[in-house]
Amino acid sequence: MAPDAEKIRQRKTVLTTGAEGEGLSSNEETVERIVTLKGLRGNEVCIDGFVYDITSFDHPGGESINIFGGNDATTQYKMIHPYHTTKHLEKMKVVGRVPDYVSEYKWDTPFEREIKREVFKIVHRGKEFGTTGYLSRAVLYISFFFFLMYRWTQETSFSLAIVYGVSMALIGLNVQHDANHGAASRKVWINNVLGLGADFIGGSKWLWMEKHWTHHTYTNHRDKDPD
C-alpha cells in the first residue's frame, strides 16, 4: 500500500449494521444489509446511499473502478459520468444501503445543468476521447522521450538533462494524464498502456489516478485535495 494511502482515499464514517429496511423500492429489492460508509468492503462502493458490489461488474473503463472500492464514490461517479442515469447503475448488483446517507454536494441544480450545456457545446457526446491530433502528438512525445532516454545512456550533459526533463513533462501533462483519465481512447487497453507513462517518468499510474481523481472531486479543498 502506498504511503498515506488512507489519507488519499475518501473519508469513511463509523460502522453500524442492522436489520433490513421495510417497504423497499424496486431498486432496493436485492438489498441484503444496512451499513454506514465505514462498513463498506473493499469490493463495494456507495453511490447515492446504495451499496454496489463491483466484483463481477464488467466496467467499461476497466479496472480503474477498483480504486474506489470501500468508499463513497457518489461524487467521483457523477463527475466521471456526466450523462449519468439510473439505468447505468442497474448494471451493478445492489447489496446494501446507507439509510442516513447525505451527499456532500447538491445534484441536478440549475447551475450544474447550465455548466453541462455549455461544456457539451464544445465537447459533443461521443467525441470525448482522443482525436487524431492528440494521438499523433502522443506518438511524437513518446518517441521524443525514448530517443532522449537512449541519448542519456550514451552521454550526459546539463543541456540534455533539461531537454530530457521537458520530454518527461510532455508525457506527464499530456499522454499519461489523459490516458489515466480514461480519455485517450474508448479502448481500455490503449488507456492502460499510455497511462504507464506515469511510471516511465518516475511516478505510479495507480497512485496518480487515486490522487488526481480525488483532486478533481475536491479541487483546491484545503483538507481533501491531495494534490
Disulfide bonds with the S-S distance in Angstrom:
none
